[in-house]
Amino acid sequence: MNGAIEHLVSLTALRDREQLDLSLAQALGSMMQARSAGVYRVVLDKASVARWLSCGLSRPDTLLAADPSWIDPDELPELDTFPLRQEALELQAVLQVSTQPPQLDGWLTLLPLMGDSHQPGVIEIETAQALTPAEIRQIETLLKVFDNFQRLLDSSQRDALTGLLNRQTFDTTFMAASLPRTVGISEEHEDRRRLVGDTWWLGVIDIDHFKQVNDRFGHLIGDEVLVLVARIMRQTFRHYDRLFRFGGEEFVVMLRCTEGEGAMAAFERMRHNMAHYAFPQVGQVTISIGVTQVLGSDTPSAAFSRADDAVYEAKRQGRNRVLNHEALVAQGAVEETRHEGDVELF
């Protein structure tokens, strides 16, 4: 029991959501003296096909984690590739099976992970002997605490109205995302892979004439528009893109893309989807978007300021458009700025 409490202390000390699954796998592997313990989440690829993402794998001498923002979801295994995981997920039930050589001489225990606001998934634990009912109850208790802690993180890191990440999490998310890292877990070899040549892009999204929506239809309808904008963002962007609400009618997106054309195409899809959505009572609502490439030396405020300048120019040009800051500088439409600390230099 003391070991379980120690693992709970370690888990609840974390604030980085991407490290939670790895810490959970490590805790379960240690508690059950397992050969391995893994956390596998369900993600959608570009065609909305469900696939398995290995979020944390713990072995006695190895810890492996995957950053989903650096993994091509189309390369991940589909759900039916691992039928036991799929069964545990669909039945929302604990499965325990004995496996024989040459695959494995031991036991696999699978437990579903399901939270209202979290990605569904499965815990997979490999042990030499079958886990006892008491051990399974201990794991289930830990998973309940884990889910409760994720909900607490949501309340502090997410916007209460839209469920998107909030302004307070932007700086830390920006710095963590822009750092180079080794990522990816291969199911067969657990080798580490890296996608080279990709970069991050930041887009600031501002709802056009939102004050008029509030003035004409009231704040309840205005809030409904904000919720629907967040929904359209989730449907338009990928599951691992970072989506923020900064407050009021302003939103921010961080996405990874190989080329600027691809990033601009993603933001153009968002603009198109908004312009063609029929908002209840309001009708058409459009957005203006400013986009900038995140540089290696960037601070969160510097990147945001460039994208925000592009939004201002989009508003000046008539709204309902996507503009790239670097292209605007090349055209002479906006001045190039560089930031040193908190000082903006022209």
Secondary structure, 3 states (H helix, E strand, C coil): CHHHHHHHHHHHCCCCHHHHHHHHHHHHHHHCCCCEEEEEEEEECCCCCEEEEEEEEEECCEEECCCHHHCCHHHCCEHHHCHHHHHHHHHCCCEEEEECCCCCCEEEEEEEECCCCCCCEEEEEEECCCCCHHHHHHHHHHHHHHHHHHHHHHHHHECCCCCCEEHHHHHHHHHHHHCCCCECCCCCCCCCECCCCCEEEEEEEEECCHHHHHHHHCHHHHHHHHHHHHHHHHHHCCCCCEEEEEECCEEEEEEEECCHHHHHHHHHHHHHHHHCCCECCCECCCEEEEEEECCCCCCHHHHHHHHHHHHHHHHHCCCCCEEEHHHHHHHCCCCCCEEECCEEEC
